[in-house]
Amino acid sequence: MFDVNLETLRKSLQGTTPVDFYYFKKDGKLRNAKGTLNESLIPLDFSPKDSSTNYANSFRYYDLEKKAWRSLHKDLELVTIIE
């Protein structure tokens, strides 16, 4: 396990394998996620409608366990990636 910033997480999510990671949600709860930004790992029904994964205050990733798009707020300072 190692702590990374959101930019490093975003780059990891673009890789060829899913990324297991933890972060604290805005409500303070610890969240475990398994996500990706690699379109070949995302079901066709959930393919992004545009190429942007970044928004003004957050960036999105596809959660493979929840089978839905999720967002991380850009104020989040550290995320723990599980290797």
N, C-alpha and C positions, 0 to 999 in steps of 0.2 A: 504494500500500500504506500502511496505517496501523495502529497498534497500538490495541487496545481492551480493555476489561475484559469479563468474561463476561456481565454484564448487558446491555451494549451489543451484544454478539454475539447474545444471545438475542433482543433486539428486532429486529435485522437479519434473523435467521432467520425471523421471523414475516412478513416482507415478501412482496411478490408475485413476486420473482425469487430463484433460488438464490444462496447466498453462497459464494464461494471464499475459504478461509482456511487459515492454517498455525498449528500449535501444537506444543509439545513434549509427547510422551506421557510417562507416568510412568517409562518405561524410558530416557528421554532422547532417543529418536529423534524427528526432525522429521516431522510428519505433515501432508500436504496433504489437505484435505477440501473437498467441495462439498456443502453441506447446506441443509436447510430445516426449518421447523416449520409451513409453510403446507400445510394438509391437501389443498388442491386440487393440489399438486405431488407428493403422496405416493400411490403406487399403492394401490388399494383393499385389496389383500391385506395391506398393511402399515399401514393406518390405525391410529392410536393406540386402544388399548382404553379409555383414560381420558383426561381432558383435562390431566392433570398432565405437565409436562416437567421438573419439579424433584423431586429426591430429597434426602435428608439431606446427602449428600456429593458429589452430582454433578447434572448436568442432561443430558438426552438431546436428540439431534437426529437427523433422518433423513439418512443419507448417500446421496446420489443416485448416486454412482459405485459404492459397495459394495452398494447396494440392501439396506441394513440399518440398524437403529437403532444409534447409537453414543452413548457417554457422555463428557462432559468432567468431570474432577474439579474441584470448586470451589476447590481450592488453586491452580489455574492462575491466574496473575496477568494475563498478557497474551496476546492472540491477535492475529495479523496478518491483516487482511482485505485481499484483493486486489481492486482496483476494475477 
